[in-house]
C-alpha cells in the first residue's frame, strides 16, 4: 500500500505539467487554465478533485457533456460565466453547479479581469466518453492511453 499524506496544503501541490489532453488545435483554447490534481495526492481512484485557476480570458474546457461521468464545481474566488447549451449564468464565490451524465453541455469562461479559482470534482468511470456540441470532437476514455480524441465521423486527430 502506497503512503499518502493525511492532509496537505492544496497550493503546495504542483500544477499539472500537461496543460491539456485536447488535440493541439483545441488545446490553445484552455491555455489560461492551471490544474492541481488534489485527489491523486491521496490515492483516490473513484473520483478526481482538481483545484483549478482560470486566468482572465481563460476557459475550463471546450463545451462538453459526458456519457457516464457526473461533474461538480464549487467556486472559491472570482466570477466565471457558466456557459451551457441551455443558457449562461454568472457565478461567484460560494456558488456551485453539478452536471449529471448525459445532461447539459457546459464549460466555464473567465470573462473578468481577475483570476477565478474553483474546485472541480468528477468520477472516474472507465468507459466514459464526451461529446462537444460546438466542435468536431469526440473523446473516448481508454484505460491505457487516457482520453482518445476523434472527429465526429470517427477519424482520428
N, C-alpha and C positions, 0 to 999 in steps of 0.2 A: 504494500500500500504506500503510495506516494505521500510525502509530507507536504501539507498545505497549511498556510497560516490560519489562525483562528479569526484574525481581523487584520485589516490594513487600511492605510490612508489611500483613498481612491486616486488622488492626484500623484501618488508615488508609483502607480502602475504606468509603465512606458506606453506611449501611444502605439497603436498598431503600425507596423512599418509599411505594410502593403496598404496603400490608401483605398484601393477599390479592387473588386473582383470583376467588374464590368469590362467588356471589350474596350480598347483604347478610345474609340470614337464616342463612347458614352462616359468613360471614366472622368474625363475633364469636367463634366457637369457636377461632380461631387468633390472636386479638389479642395473646396473650403470646409471639408469635414475632417474632424480628428476623433478617432475612437480609441477608448481604453477598454480592453476586454476584461471586465472585472470578474465575470463568472468563471473564466478559465483559471484565475488565480487560486480558486478554491476547489478545482477539480469538478465543477458542475457539469453533468452530462445531459440532463433532461432539458435544461433551458440555458439560454445565454443572457448575460447582462452587460450592457455597454454604457459607459459614461461618454457621451458624445458632445463635442463642441462644434457648432456651426459658425464660421466667420461671417461677417456681413457679405451678402451675396451668395452664400453657400446654400446647398440643399442636402437633405439627408440621404436621398436615394432618387432614382427615377420613380415616377408614379407607378405603383405596382400593387398587386394583391397576390397572396399566397393561396395555394390549393389546400394545404394541410395546416400550415403554421398559423398560430394566433400570435399577435404582437400587441405590445402595450408601451406607451411612452408617458413619462412624467417630467414636466418642465420644471427645472430648478432655477434657471435665471434667463432673462431675456424674453423676447416676444416674437416667436416664429409664426408664420402663417401655416396652418394645416390646410393643404390643398387636396381635394378629393374629386372623384368623378361625380360627386353629388353637391359640390359647392366648396366653400372655404370658410375658415374662421380664424381669427387672430387668437393665439394662445398666450398665456402669461404664467409667471411663477405660481406653482401650486396647482396648475391645471393638468389634466391627464386625458388620454384618449386610448381606446382599445380598438383593435381591428381583428375580428374573428376571421378565420379562414374562409375563403370564397366570398368575402364581404366587399366593403368599399375599397376601391383602389385609392392609394394615398401616398403622400410624402410631405415633408416639411421644407419650407423655404425661409431663409433668414433675409427678409427684405428691410431689416432695420440697420441702424448704424453701429450696433454693439453686438458682441458675441451672444449666442444662445447656447445654454448648457442644459442637457436633459439626459435622463436615463431611458434606455430602450431595453425591453425585455421580450424575448421570444423563445418559443420552444424549439427543439432541435429534431424535428421529425426527419427520418432518413429518406423518405420517398417524396419529399416536398417538391413543388415546382412553383414558379411565379410567372405571372403574365404582366405585361407592360402595355396598357391600352394606348398610350400616346407614342410608343416607339415600336419598331420592328425588332422585337426582342422577346425571347422566352428563356427562362432559367430552369434547369433541372438539377436537383441535388444528386451528386454522385458520391457515395461513401469514400471512394479512394481519391477522386480528383477535386472534390468540393463542388462549387457551382459550375455547371457547363452551360454556356450560352449559345443559342442558335437564333436564326431569324424565324419568323412565324411560320415560314414554309418548311422549316426543318434544316435548312442549310447552315453549316457552322460559320462562326466568325473566325 
